[in-house]
Amino acid sequence: MKTHLIYRDTFWRSFVIVLIAISLSMICIALPSLIEAIGSEIIQKNLLMDYIIGLVWAIVLGISILFWPVPSKDKNSLLLIWLVRIL
């Protein structure tokens, strides 16, 4: 009975991971055209590359939160706030 629950939990975790992966891939496909459409009034040679550079910096800064000298419980909150800020 206990192993049945473990398999069911594993199935749902795997399902959620696959669902998130599919969602992210769909967003990645639509994102470049959305960025160019929203930023059509911004005078920039390569708007998409500027967006990617900003996103990479945001990810690097988010990862750096893990190494900050703050308590672990605060790091989780800071990471969540940073994730919301990036989006």
C-alpha positions in Angstrom: 0.0 0.0 0.0 2.8 2.4 0.9 4.7 1.7 -2.4 1.5 2.5 -4.3 1.4 6.0 -2.7 5.1 6.5 -3.5 4.5 5.7 -7.2 1.4 7.9 -7.3 3.4 10.8 -5.8 6.2 10.2 -8.2 3.8 10.2 -11.1 2.2 13.6 -10.1 5.7 15.1 -9.6 6.8 13.9 -13.0 3.5 15.2 -14.5 4.0 18.6 -13.0 7.6 18.8 -14.2 6.6 17.8 -17.8 3.7 20.3 -17.7 6.1 23.1 -16.6 8.6 22.1 -19.3 6.0 22.2 -22.0 4.7 25.5 -20.8 8.2 27.0 -20.8 8.9 25.7 -24.3 5.7 27.3 -25.5 6.6 30.6 -23.9 10.1 30.4 -25.4 8.7 30.0 -28.9 6.3 32.9 -28.5 8.6 35.2 -26.6 10.8 36.7 -29.3 7.9 37.9 -31.4 6.1 39.2 -28.3 9.3 41.2 -27.3 9.6 42.7 -30.7 5.9 43.6 -30.9 5.8 45.2 -27.4 9.1 47.1 -28.0 8.3 48.2 -31.5 8.6 51.9 -30.5 11.9 51.5 -28.8 14.8 52.6 -31.0 17.3 49.8 -30.6 19.4 47.9 -33.2 18.8 44.5 -31.6 16.0 44.6 -29.0 15.9 40.8 -28.6 19.6 40.6 -27.8 19.3 43.4 -25.2 16.4 41.5 -23.6 18.4 38.3 -23.5 21.4 40.1 -21.9 19.1 41.6 -19.3 17.5 38.2 -18.6 21.0 36.6 -18.2 22.0 39.3 -15.7 18.8 38.8 -13.8 19.4 35.0 -13.6 23.0 35.6 -12.4 21.9 38.0 -9.8 19.2 35.6 -8.7 21.7 32.8 -8.3 24.0 35.1 -6.3 21.3 35.4 -3.7 22.1 31.8 -2.7 25.6 33.0 -1.6 24.5 36.1 0.3 25.3 36.2 4.0 21.6 36.1 5.1 19.6 33.4 6.9 18.4 30.5 4.7 14.7 31.3 5.5 15.3 34.8 4.1 17.0 33.5 1.0 13.9 31.6 0.0 11.8 34.8 0.3 14.4 36.8 -1.6 14.5 34.3 -4.4 10.7 34.3 -4.7 10.6 38.1 -4.7 13.4 38.2 -7.3 11.5 35.7 -9.5 8.4 37.9 -9.4 10.6 40.9 -10.2 12.1 39.2 -13.2 8.7 38.3 -14.6 
